[in-house]
Amino acid sequence: MTSFSPFGKSFDAFLFDMDGTILSSIEATERVWAEWAKQHGIDPVTFLPTIHGVRAVETVRRLALPGVDPVREAKILMQAEMADLEGIAPIEGAGEFLKSLPEERWAIVTSAPLELARRRIAAAGLPMPATIVSAEDVERGKPSPECFQLGARRLGFDPHDCLVFEDAPAGIVAGETAGARVVVVTATHPHSPQTSHHSIESYRSLQLSISESGKLRLEHATPMSVG
């Protein structure tokens, strides 16, 4: 497969997934979900890889557990996740990179509920965006493109002119289907997803320039700019 390179190209806006893309919450998330899985007789080892990048209500609904209300369970899980912020940290270079972006040119597009998203962003010490698309904002979560389409629309741009940063297969498909270009962040994944998209391990590999019209352009960071 031919890899698309985002370098040397201009975009109207950047759309970022949150968990695994700009911050790592995998330890906290898996602690909460592992405990929930055990309570429902589910093997955490095989179950945990299926939860990332998807709304909690859809993960629970997919299991079709007898007598279990997915909406109620999703609320219980959200409260547990909001109470567990231990180990949440930014992806390397994410803070500096996000701070370099004009606030009207980027958004976070996450499968997490808004309150949980805000808590995790704050816990990671990242800048709070002016625009967040969260689980409550869409009828269908990733891999539906609805969330990225909404994020682009709220910023006033066409998703075809946006660059999506994602880490999970469901989010990658959502970005593709929305018509956006996609960069895959592999910082929290020991094995990179099979994809034709360009991948990065750290935001320190990126250098940003902004045109007079406000368009965002990525270049490879030079050793001097990295240091």
SETI-892492 format. One line per 8 residues: number of its first residue (from 1); for each residue x, y, z of N, C-alpha, C, O, CB. Coordinates in steps of 0.05 Angstrom, whole numbers. Glycine has a CB too. Layout:
BEGIN
NUM = X Y Z X Y Z X Y Z X Y Z X Y Z | ... $
//
This chain:
BEGIN
1 = 17 -24 0 0 0 0 18 25 0 38 26 13 -19 0 24 | 8 45 -15 23 70 -16 16 88 8 -8 92 13 18 85 -42 | 36 98 22 31 114 45 27 143 38 44 154 24 54 110 66 | 6 155 47 2 184 44 20 198 64 20 192 88 -28 192 47 | 34 218 54 51 234 72 38 261 76 31 275 57 80 237 61 | 34 270 101 22 296 106 42 319 104 35 342 105 10 297 134 | 68 313 101 88 333 101 89 349 75 86 338 53 116 321 106 | 92 375 78 92 393 55 65 400 44 63 412 23 109 381 34 $
9 = 44 391 57 17 396 48 2 415 68 9 415 92 1 370 45 | -17 429 58 -31 449 75 -60 439 81 -73 426 65 -33 476 61 | -68 445 105 -95 437 115 -109 460 128 -96 478 139 -92 413 134 | -136 460 127 -151 481 140 -151 477 171 -151 497 186 -179 482 130 | -151 452 180 -153 447 208 -143 419 215 -142 401 197 -182 450 218 | -137 415 240 -129 389 250 -150 379 270 -160 394 287 -101 390 264 | -157 353 267 -177 341 285 -163 318 299 -153 299 287 -202 330 269 | -163 319 326 -149 300 342 -167 282 358 -185 292 372 -130 314 362 $
17 = -164 256 355 -175 238 375 -161 244 402 -141 258 402 -171 207 367 | -171 234 424 -159 240 450 -143 217 461 -118 218 461 -181 248 470 | -157 196 471 -143 174 484 -125 159 465 -134 149 444 -163 155 497 | -99 157 471 -80 143 454 -69 160 432 -51 152 418 -93 120 443 | -80 184 428 -71 202 406 -57 227 417 -35 233 407 -95 210 389 | -69 240 436 -55 263 448 -48 258 477 -31 272 489 -72 289 446 | -60 238 489 -54 230 517 -57 200 520 -71 187 504 -72 245 537 | -44 190 540 -46 161 546 -62 157 571 -54 166 592 -18 148 549 $
25 = -84 144 568 -101 137 591 -106 107 592 -124 98 606 -128 152 589 | -90 92 578 -95 63 575 -95 49 602 -111 30 606 -75 51 556 | -77 56 620 -75 42 646 -101 46 662 -112 27 672 -51 52 662 | -110 72 663 -134 78 679 -159 65 666 -175 53 679 -138 108 681 | -160 67 639 -183 56 625 -185 26 629 -206 15 635 -181 63 595 | -162 12 626 -163 -17 628 -167 -26 657 -178 -48 661 -137 -28 617 | -159 -11 676 -165 -18 704 -195 -19 709 -206 -38 720 -151 2 724 | -208 2 700 -237 5 704 -252 -17 688 -269 -31 699 -247 32 695 $
33 = -245 -21 663 -259 -40 646 -253 -69 654 -270 -86 652 -252 -36 617 | -229 -74 664 -222 -101 673 -239 -109 697 -249 -132 698 -192 -104 680 | -243 -91 715 -259 -96 739 -288 -101 731 -301 -119 741 -257 -73 759 | -298 -84 712 -325 -87 703 -329 -114 689 -349 -128 693 -333 -64 683 | -309 -121 672 -311 -147 658 -312 -170 677 -328 -189 673 -287 -150 639 | -296 -170 698 -296 -192 718 -323 -194 731 -333 -216 736 -274 -187 739 | -335 -171 737 -362 -171 750 -383 -184 733 -403 -194 743 -370 -143 757 | -378 -184 706 -398 -195 688 -389 -221 675 -401 -230 655 -404 -174 666 $
41 = -369 -233 687 -360 -260 678 -346 -260 651 -347 -279 636 -383 -278 677 | -334 -237 644 -320 -235 618 -290 -236 623 -280 -224 642 -328 -208 604 | -276 -250 606 -247 -252 608 -234 -225 599 -235 -218 575 -236 -275 590 | -221 -210 618 -209 -185 610 -188 -187 589 -185 -168 573 -197 -172 635 | -173 -209 588 -151 -211 569 -161 -209 540 -149 -196 524 -136 -238 573 | -182 -223 534 -193 -222 507 -212 -198 503 -215 -190 480 -208 -248 501 | -223 -187 524 -242 -166 522 -229 -138 519 -238 -122 502 -261 -165 545 | -208 -132 534 -197 -105 535 -188 -95 507 -192 -71 502 -174 -105 553 $
49 = -176 -111 490 -168 -100 464 -192 -90 447 -187 -76 427 -154 -122 448 | -216 -97 454 -239 -89 438 -252 -62 446 -270 -53 433 -260 -110 439 | -242 -50 468 -257 -27 479 -247 0 469 -260 20 471 -254 -27 509 | -223 0 457 -210 26 451 -221 39 426 -226 26 406 -180 22 448 | -226 65 429 -235 81 406 -265 79 401 -274 90 381 -221 73 382 | -280 66 418 -308 62 414 -323 72 439 -313 70 461 -315 32 409 | -347 83 435 -363 93 457 -370 70 476 -375 47 467 -388 107 448 | -370 75 502 -375 55 522 -402 41 517 -405 17 519 -374 66 550 $
57 = -422 57 511 -449 46 508 -450 26 485 -464 7 486 -470 69 503 | -434 31 464 -434 13 441 -418 -12 447 -425 -34 438 -422 27 417 | -397 -9 464 -382 -33 472 -399 -52 488 -400 -76 484 -357 -25 488 | -414 -40 508 -432 -57 524 -455 -68 508 -462 -92 511 -443 -40 548 | -466 -52 490 -488 -62 474 -480 -85 456 -495 -104 452 -499 -39 456 | -456 -84 446 -446 -105 428 -444 -132 442 -446 -153 430 -418 -97 418 | -440 -132 469 -438 -156 484 -465 -171 488 -466 -195 491 -426 -151 512 | -487 -155 486 -514 -166 488 -517 -183 513 -526 -206 512 -521 -183 464 $
65 = -509 -173 536 -510 -187 562 -539 -188 572 -552 -167 572 -491 -175 583 | -549 -211 579 -577 -213 589 -581 -195 614 -566 -196 633 -584 -242 596 | -603 -179 614 -610 -163 636 -592 -139 641 -595 -125 661 -609 -179 660 | -574 -133 623 -556 -110 626 -565 -87 608 -568 -91 584 -527 -118 619 | -569 -64 620 -577 -40 605 -552 -25 596 -538 -14 613 -596 -21 622 | -546 -24 570 -521 -11 561 -518 18 570 -496 27 576 -519 -13 532 | -540 33 569 -539 61 577 -532 64 606 -515 81 614 -566 75 571 | -545 49 623 -539 50 652 -510 41 658 -496 55 673 -558 31 668 $
73 = -501 20 645 -473 10 649 -453 31 640 -432 34 652 -469 -17 636 | -459 44 617 -440 64 607 -437 87 627 -415 98 630 -450 75 580 | -459 95 640 -458 116 660 -441 107 684 -426 123 695 -486 124 669 | -445 82 693 -429 71 715 -399 71 708 -382 79 724 -438 43 722 | -393 63 684 -365 62 675 -353 90 673 -330 94 680 -363 48 648 | -369 109 664 -359 136 662 -352 147 689 -331 160 693 -380 154 649 | -369 143 709 -363 152 736 -338 139 747 -322 153 760 -387 146 755 | -334 114 742 -310 100 751 -285 111 737 -264 114 749 -312 70 746 $
81 = -287 117 711 -265 127 696 -258 156 705 -234 163 706 -270 127 666 | -278 171 712 -273 199 721 -259 199 748 -244 218 754 -299 215 722 | -263 178 763 -251 176 790 -222 165 789 -208 167 808 -268 159 808 | -214 155 766 -188 142 763 -172 158 742 -174 152 718 -190 112 756 | -156 177 751 -139 193 733 -109 186 736 -92 199 725 -144 222 738 | -104 165 752 -76 158 757 -62 148 732 -73 131 718 -74 137 779 | -39 159 726 -23 149 703 -29 163 677 -17 156 657 -27 120 700 | -48 181 677 -55 195 652 -33 215 646 -25 232 663 -82 210 654 $
89 = -22 214 621 1 231 614 -1 238 584 -13 224 569 27 216 620 | 11 261 577 10 269 549 28 251 531 48 241 541 18 298 545 | 20 247 507 38 235 487 61 255 483 57 279 483 23 229 460 | 85 244 479 109 261 477 106 283 456 100 277 433 134 244 471 | 110 308 465 109 330 447 82 341 441 79 362 428 122 323 422 | 60 328 451 33 336 444 26 364 455 14 380 442 13 316 455 | 35 369 480 28 395 492 39 418 477 25 437 471 39 396 520 | 65 417 470 77 439 455 65 442 427 60 464 418 107 434 452 $
97 = 59 419 414 47 420 388 19 432 388 13 449 372 46 392 376 | 3 424 407 -24 436 409 -24 465 415 -40 481 405 -41 421 430 | -5 473 433 -3 502 440 5 519 416 0 543 416 17 506 462 | 18 507 396 27 522 373 4 527 352 8 542 333 50 508 359 | -19 514 356 -41 515 337 -60 538 344 -66 541 368 -56 489 336 | -69 554 325 -90 573 330 -115 559 340 -123 538 329 -97 590 305 | -129 569 360 -151 554 373 -174 549 353 -189 530 357 -161 569 397 | -177 567 333 -199 563 314 -192 543 292 -208 539 274 -206 590 302 $
105 = -168 531 294 -159 512 273 -156 483 283 -145 467 268 -133 522 261 | -165 478 307 -162 450 316 -185 443 336 -196 460 349 -135 445 330 | -190 417 336 -211 407 354 -203 379 364 -188 365 351 -239 406 340 | -214 371 387 -212 344 396 -239 330 390 -260 340 395 -206 343 427 | -236 306 378 -260 290 370 -257 263 384 -241 246 375 -262 287 339 | -272 259 405 -267 235 422 -293 219 426 -315 229 424 -257 244 449 | -289 193 432 -311 176 438 -319 178 468 -339 166 476 -305 147 431 | -303 193 483 -309 196 512 -330 216 517 -334 235 500 -283 204 527 $
113 = -345 214 539 -364 235 547 -349 261 552 -325 260 559 -380 226 571 | -362 284 550 -349 310 552 -335 314 579 -313 323 580 -369 332 547 | -349 307 600 -338 312 627 -312 295 631 -293 305 642 -358 306 649 | -313 271 622 -289 253 624 -267 264 607 -244 264 615 -296 224 616 | -273 273 583 -253 284 565 -239 308 578 -215 310 578 -265 293 538 | -255 326 589 -244 350 602 -226 343 625 -204 355 629 -266 369 611 | -234 323 641 -217 315 664 -191 303 655 -170 308 667 -232 295 681 | -192 287 634 -167 274 625 -148 294 612 -124 293 615 -174 252 605 $
121 = -160 313 596 -143 334 584 -129 350 606 -105 355 603 -160 352 566 | -143 357 626 -132 372 649 -111 356 663 -89 366 670 -153 382 668 | -117 330 668 -98 313 683 -72 309 668 -51 306 680 -111 286 688 | -74 310 641 -50 307 624 -34 333 621 -13 333 610 -57 296 597 | -46 355 631 -33 381 628 -33 392 600 -16 408 593 -5 379 638 | -53 384 584 -55 394 557 -73 418 555 -90 422 572 -65 371 538 | -70 434 534 -87 457 531 -116 448 525 -120 429 510 -77 475 508 | -135 462 536 -163 456 532 -172 469 506 -171 493 503 -181 465 556 $
129 = -182 453 487 -190 465 461 -216 480 463 -232 476 481 -193 443 440 | -220 499 445 -245 514 444 -267 496 433 -291 500 438 -242 539 427 | -260 476 417 -279 458 405 -274 429 412 -252 418 406 -279 462 374 | -294 416 424 -292 387 431 -317 374 420 -340 383 426 -288 383 461 | -314 353 405 -336 335 398 -334 310 415 -314 297 414 -336 328 367 | -355 305 431 -354 282 450 -376 262 444 -392 265 425 -356 293 479 | -377 242 461 -397 220 457 -425 230 455 -442 219 440 -394 200 479 | -432 250 471 -460 260 471 -468 274 446 -492 278 441 -463 278 495 $
137 = -449 282 429 -455 300 407 -464 285 382 -473 297 363 -431 316 400 | -461 258 381 -467 243 357 -486 220 363 -486 210 385 -441 233 344 | -501 213 343 -519 190 345 -504 164 342 -510 144 355 -542 191 325 | -484 164 325 -468 140 319 -438 146 324 -427 166 313 -472 130 290 | -426 130 341 -397 134 346 -379 123 325 -389 111 305 -390 122 373 | -353 126 329 -334 114 310 -339 84 309 -344 72 329 -304 121 319 | -337 72 285 -325 81 260 -343 98 242 -335 104 219 -316 58 245 | -366 107 251 -382 125 235 -366 151 232 -353 160 251 -410 131 249 $
145 = -367 164 209 -353 189 205 -366 214 217 -355 236 216 -349 194 175 | -390 210 229 -406 232 239 -390 251 257 -393 275 255 -430 221 254 | -373 240 275 -359 257 294 -339 275 281 -337 298 288 -345 239 315 | -324 264 261 -304 281 248 -317 301 229 -308 323 225 -285 264 232 | -340 293 217 -355 312 201 -365 335 218 -364 358 209 -378 298 187 | -374 329 242 -384 349 260 -361 367 269 -365 392 271 -398 337 284 | -338 355 276 -315 371 285 -307 391 264 -302 415 270 -292 353 292 | -305 382 239 -298 400 217 -319 422 213 -312 445 210 -294 385 190 $
153 = -344 415 215 -366 434 211 -365 455 233 -370 479 228 -393 420 211 | -361 447 258 -360 467 280 -337 487 276 -339 509 285 -357 452 307 | -315 478 264 -293 496 258 -298 512 233 -283 532 228 -267 480 256 | -318 505 218 -324 520 193 -310 510 169 -307 525 149 -318 548 197 | -301 484 169 -286 474 146 -298 448 136 -315 435 149 -257 469 154 | -290 441 112 -297 415 100 -278 394 110 -254 398 110 -297 417 68 | -288 370 118 -270 349 128 -249 341 108 -228 331 115 -286 325 137 | -255 344 82 -236 337 61 -210 355 63 -189 347 53 -248 340 34 $
161 = -213 378 76 -190 396 78 -178 395 106 -162 413 114 -199 425 72 | -184 374 121 -174 371 148 -155 347 150 -157 328 134 -197 368 169 | -138 348 171 -121 325 177 -129 313 204 -130 327 224 -91 334 177 | -135 287 204 -143 273 228 -119 259 240 -104 246 226 -166 253 222 | -116 261 267 -96 246 282 -111 225 298 -128 232 314 -79 265 300 | -104 200 294 -118 178 306 -99 156 314 -76 154 305 -140 167 288 | -108 138 332 -92 115 339 -106 88 336 -94 68 333 -82 118 367 | -133 89 337 -149 64 338 -161 58 311 -169 76 296 -170 66 360 $
169 = -164 32 304 -176 25 279 -203 37 273 -209 46 251 -179 -5 277 | -221 38 294 -247 50 290 -245 79 282 -260 89 265 -264 47 315 | -227 94 295 -223 122 290 -211 127 263 -218 146 249 -207 135 311 | -192 110 255 -179 112 229 -200 109 207 -201 125 188 -157 91 225 | -218 89 210 -239 85 190 -258 109 190 -267 118 169 -255 60 197 | -264 120 213 -282 144 215 -269 168 200 -283 181 185 -287 152 244 | -244 172 204 -230 194 190 -230 190 160 -235 208 145 -202 197 200 | -224 165 151 -224 159 123 -251 164 111 -254 176 90 -215 130 118 $
177 = -272 153 124 -299 155 113 -309 184 113 -326 191 96 -318 138 130 | -299 201 131 -306 229 131 -293 244 107 -301 266 101 -298 242 157 | -273 231 95 -260 244 72 -235 259 80 -222 272 63 -278 262 59 | -227 257 105 -203 271 114 -178 254 109 -179 230 105 -205 277 144 | -155 268 109 -129 254 110 -124 245 138 -134 258 157 -106 272 98 | -109 224 142 -105 213 169 -75 208 175 -60 198 157 -120 186 172 | -67 215 199 -41 208 210 -46 189 233 -63 195 250 -24 233 218 | -31 167 235 -35 148 256 -13 152 278 10 152 271 -34 119 245 $
185 = -22 155 303 -4 158 325 0 131 338 -19 119 347 -15 179 346 | 25 122 340 30 94 349 43 93 377 52 72 386 49 81 330 | 43 116 391 58 117 417 49 97 437 65 87 453 54 145 429 | 23 90 438 13 71 458 8 43 447 -4 27 460 -13 82 470 | 17 38 423 12 13 410 38 -2 404 54 8 389 -4 16 384 | 42 -25 416 67 -41 410 67 -50 382 89 -54 370 69 -64 429 | 44 -54 370 42 -63 342 25 -42 327 1 -38 334 30 -92 339 | 37 -29 307 22 -8 292 -1 -21 276 2 -43 266 41 6 273 $
193 = -24 -7 275 -46 -17 258 -37 -20 229 -21 -4 219 -70 2 261 | -48 -40 216 -42 -43 187 -57 -21 172 -82 -22 170 -51 -72 177 | -42 -2 161 -55 21 148 -36 32 128 -11 29 129 -62 42 169 | -47 46 108 -31 59 88 -24 88 96 -10 102 82 -46 60 61 | -34 96 120 -30 124 129 -2 127 141 9 108 152 -51 132 148 | 8 152 140 33 158 153 30 155 183 8 162 194 43 187 145 | 50 145 197 48 142 226 71 157 240 92 161 228 50 112 234 | 65 166 264 85 179 281 85 167 309 64 158 318 80 210 282 $
201 = 107 167 322 109 158 350 107 181 369 99 178 392 134 142 355 | 114 205 360 116 228 377 111 253 361 117 255 337 144 230 390 | 99 274 374 95 299 360 120 315 357 121 335 343 74 315 376 | 142 306 370 167 320 367 179 316 338 197 331 331 187 310 387 | 167 298 323 176 294 296 163 314 277 169 314 253 171 266 287 | 145 330 287 130 349 270 138 378 275 144 386 297 100 346 276 | 138 393 253 143 422 255 121 435 240 114 428 218 171 429 243 | 109 456 252 86 469 241 93 496 230 109 511 241 64 472 262 $
209 = 81 503 207 82 530 197 53 538 189 37 522 182 101 533 172 | 48 564 191 21 575 186 23 596 165 39 615 167 8 586 212 | 7 593 144 8 612 122 -7 638 129 -20 639 150 -5 600 96 | -4 658 113 -18 683 118 -48 680 118 -63 694 132 -10 704 97 | -58 660 103 -87 655 103 -96 637 126 -120 632 129 -95 642 76 | -77 628 142 -84 612 165 -82 582 161 -86 566 180 -111 618 174 | -75 573 137 -72 544 132 -49 532 148 -28 546 152 -69 539 102 | -52 507 156 -32 494 172 -15 475 154 -26 461 137 -45 477 195 $
217 = 11 476 157 29 461 140 49 446 158 61 458 176 44 479 120 | 51 420 153 70 403 169 96 399 154 96 395 130 57 376 176 | 118 400 169 144 392 158 157 374 178 149 372 201 162 418 153 | 178 360 169 194 343 187 209 362 206 221 381 197 213 325 171 | 209 356 231 224 372 250 254 368 246 263 345 241 217 365 279 | 269 390 247 298 388 244 310 381 272 296 386 292 310 414 233 | 334 371 273 346 365 299 347 389 318 343 386 342 375 355 295 | 351 413 306 351 437 323 324 443 334 321 451 357 362 461 307 $
225 = 303 440 317 276 446 327 266 425 347 251 432 365 256 447 303 | 276 400 344 268 380 364 281 385 390 269 383 411 277 352 354 | 307 393 390 321 398 415 313 424 428 323 431 449 350 398 411 $
//
